[in-house]
């Protein structure tokens, strides 16, 4: 599942990609863990790494364009499975309320 989170995050970053350090920070995990996930995704052909033009010490991760359609298809399938399996008895309004409350808790923690 974590591979999917990373893949979705990288996809959302667009053609500019995202630094591995940003992935680790934003997904609240270690750099070593992100490196392992990116290695696995790279081996499967979903992502590639490059040197960040603004800082040659940093690596950026981007989605391989040849996999964009597959990523979108997987995303749609996962969302449909979540709707039918996890959210089948939760209304849209309840889910929106949950997200608002969660966001408020998060604001308090910062």
ZAMARGU-4260 file (C-alpha; in steps of 0.2 Angstrom, whole numbers, plus 5000, padded with zeros to 4 digits):
<rodrens>
0) 5000/5000/5000 | 5014/5012/5004 | 5021/5010/4986 | 5004/5016/4980 | 5005/5031/4992
5) 5022/5036/4985 | 5016/5033/4967 | 5001/5043/4969 | 5011/5057/4977 | 5024/5057/4963
10) 5010/5057/4950 | 5002/5072/4958 | 5018/5081/4958 | 5017/5081/4939 | 5032/5082/4926
15) 5043/5092/4939 | 5043/5077/4950 | 5046/5077/4969 | 5062/5076/4980 | 5064/5060/4990
20) 5067/5071/5005 | 5050/5079/5002 | 5042/5061/5001 | 5049/5056/5017 | 5044/5072/5026
25) 5026/5073/5019 | 5023/5054/5021 | 5030/5055/5039 | 5043/5041/5036 | 5062/5039/5034
30) 5073/5043/5019 | 5079/5025/5019 | 5061/5018/5018 | 5057/5030/5004 | 5073/5025/4995
35) 5067/5006/4996 | 5050/5010/4990 | 5057/5021/4975 | 5069/5007/4971 | 5054/4995/4970
40) 5044/5006/4959 | 5059/5010/4948 | 5062/4991/4946 | 5044/4989/4940 | 5046/5004/4928
45) 5034/5016/4936 | 5046/5029/4941 | 5063/5036/4937 | 5075/5046/4947 | 5085/5061/4941
50) 5096/5074/4949 | 5087/5090/4955 | 5093/5104/4944 | 5092/5116/4958 | 5103/5105/4970
55) 5114/5092/4962 | 5114/5083/4979 | 5096/5080/4979 | 5086/5067/4969 | 5069/5069/4961
60) 5057/5056/4957 | 5045/5057/4942 | 5032/5045/4934 | 5037/5037/4918 | 5026/5043/4905
65) 5023/5026/4898 | 5015/5021/4914 | 5003/5036/4916 | 4988/5027/4909 | 4991/5011/4920
70) 4993/5023/4936 | 4976/5031/4932 | 4968/5014/4929 | 4974/5007/4945 | 4969/5023/4954
75) 4951/5021/4948 | 4950/5003/4952 | 4956/5006/4970 | 4944/5021/4972 | 4930/5009/4967
80) 4935/4996/4979 | 4936/5008/4993 | 4918/5014/4989 | 4911/4997/4988 | 4921/4989/5003
85) 4925/5003/5015 | 4913/5017/5012 | 4897/5007/5007 | 4888/5012/5023 | 4895/5029/5025
90) 4887/5044/5017 | 4896/5057/5007 | 4891/5070/5020 | 4897/5059/5035 | 4914/5057/5026
95) 4915/5076/5023 | 4912/5079/5041 | 4925/5066/5046 | 4938/5075/5035 | 4934/5092/5042
100) 4936/5086/5060 | 4952/5077/5056 | 4959/5093/5048 | 4954/5103/5064 | 4964/5090/5075
105) 4978/5091/5063 | 4978/5110/5065 | 4979/5109/5084 | 4994/5097/5083 | 5004/5110/5073
</rodrens>
